[in-house]
Every structure is written in C-alpha cells, then in structure tokens.
Amino acid sequence: MDKIGYDYPFENLIVDTTAIEAKQAALANVLAKYIPQLAYGQVDDPKATVDQMREELKAAGYDDVKAAIQKDLDAFVEENGTPDFTRGE
C-alpha cells in the first residue's frame, strides 16, 4: 500500500460555509428536484432539463458558493503550497 498510497493534501482544508449556508441549501434543493428525474430517465428532453437545472442553480447562488469555496482553497494553497499528487515513482 505504501507504494501506491499518498497523503491526501486537502485533509486540513477548512471551508467557511457560514456566509453561504443558505445558498448551499438552495442548491441542494435544485439538485434534489432534478437529479432523480435525470438519473432514472424520467424526462422527455434531458438536454433541456439539464439546461433548466443549470439556470436554477445559477439563480440559487451557484457562482457565489463556488467563489467562496475557491477563496478558501486559494488561501489554503497559498499557505501550504500546491499539493503534490505524484506517488514518488
């Protein structure tokens, strides 16, 4: 296992979700509405359904949530360096 395993470089990453909790909940509601339908083939036009889901995700605050998480990730990388995903082979 030591040959192929490596430490997970983001195990100490902490994302501050206090400012985005409501938007995350709104995103979860949108996904809960569409994912089961798409996963089980219960829509007549999957492309149109995905497009509608994407519009609703944007309206629910997707870009704000993504930016907040990216900010925390950027700060983590700045403090800890860019993770090395090689296995030393």
SELO-630403 format. One line per 8 residues: number of its first residue (from 1); their letters; for each residue z, y, x of C-alpha. Coordinates in nm, 3 decimals, decimal comma. Each point is the difference from the previous one (the first is absolute). Example, Ala and Ser with C-alpha at 12.3 -4.5 7.8 and 13.67 -1.06 7.14 Angstrom:
1) as) 0,780:-0,450:1,230 ~ -0,066:0,344:0,137
// end
This chain:
1) mdkigydy) 0,000:0,000:0,000 ~ 0,071:0,239:0,288 ~ -0,364:-0,032:0,105 ~ -0,138:0,131:-0,326 ~ 0,288:0,200:-0,144 ~ 0,077:0,365:0,060 ~ 0,254:0,253:-0,116 ~ -0,089:0,191:-0,315
9) pfenlivd) -0,039:0,357:0,127 ~ 0,083:0,167:-0,331 ~ 0,326:-0,178:-0,077 ~ 0,194:0,322:0,062 ~ -0,233:0,224:-0,198 ~ 0,186:0,166:-0,284 ~ -0,206:0,171:-0,268 ~ 0,187:0,274:-0,184
17) ttaieakq) -0,102:-0,055:-0,361 ~ 0,240:0,243:-0,167 ~ -0,268:0,263:-0,053 ~ -0,261:-0,246:-0,127 ~ 0,197:-0,251:-0,207 ~ -0,129:0,128:-0,334 ~ -0,360:-0,006:0,123 ~ 0,046:-0,351:0,139
25) aalanvla) 0,125:-0,110:-0,342 ~ -0,302:0,163:-0,163 ~ -0,230:-0,183:0,243 ~ 0,173:-0,329:-0,077 ~ -0,056:0,059:-0,372 ~ -0,371:0,060:0,052 ~ -0,031:-0,313:0,213 ~ 0,195:-0,205:-0,253
33) kyipqlay) -0,244:0,111:-0,266 ~ -0,319:-0,091:0,188 ~ 0,070:-0,272:0,257 ~ 0,073:-0,284:-0,246 ~ -0,315:0,081:-0,197 ~ -0,210:0,004:0,314 ~ 0,164:-0,307:0,155 ~ -0,058:-0,214:-0,307
41) gqvddpka) -0,351:0,126:-0,078 ~ 0,102:0,163:-0,327 ~ -0,229:0,302:0,033 ~ -0,367:0,024:-0,090 ~ -0,088:0,243:0,280 ~ 0,219:-0,047:0,309 ~ -0,164:0,285:0,192 ~ 0,065:0,249:-0,279
49) tvdqmree) 0,355:-0,130:-0,036 ~ 0,068:0,040:0,372 ~ -0,147:0,349:-0,009 ~ 0,228:0,090:-0,294 ~ 0,300:-0,149:0,180 ~ -0,077:0,206:0,310 ~ -0,021:0,317:-0,209 ~ 0,335:-0,077:-0,160
57) lkaagydd) 0,156:-0,077:0,339 ~ -0,117:0,337:0,133 ~ 0,137:0,174:-0,309 ~ 0,331:-0,185:0,046 ~ 0,042:0,141:0,350 ~ -0,160:-0,253:0,235 ~ -0,099:0,265:0,255 ~ 0,353:0,146:0,010
65) vkaaiqkd) 0,158:-0,343:0,048 ~ -0,249:-0,092:0,271 ~ 0,059:0,329:0,183 ~ 0,379:-0,040:-0,012 ~ -0,015:-0,353:0,139 ~ -0,253:0,104:0,264 ~ 0,229:0,284:0,109 ~ 0,287:-0,244:0,058
73) ldafveen) -0,232:-0,243:0,179 ~ -0,138:0,275:0,226 ~ 0,353:0,110:0,090 ~ 0,095:-0,360:0,078 ~ -0,301:-0,048:0,226 ~ 0,065:0,333:0,172 ~ 0,357:-0,106:0,072 ~ -0,069:-0,365:0,086
81) gtpdftrg) -0,357:0,001:0,127 ~ -0,299:-0,183:-0,137 ~ 0,086:-0,362:-0,081 ~ -0,149:-0,269:0,221 ~ -0,130:-0,284:-0,214 ~ -0,122:-0,210:0,293 ~ 0,176:-0,322:0,073 ~ -0,008:0,036:0,375
89) e) -0,278:-0,253:0,040
// end
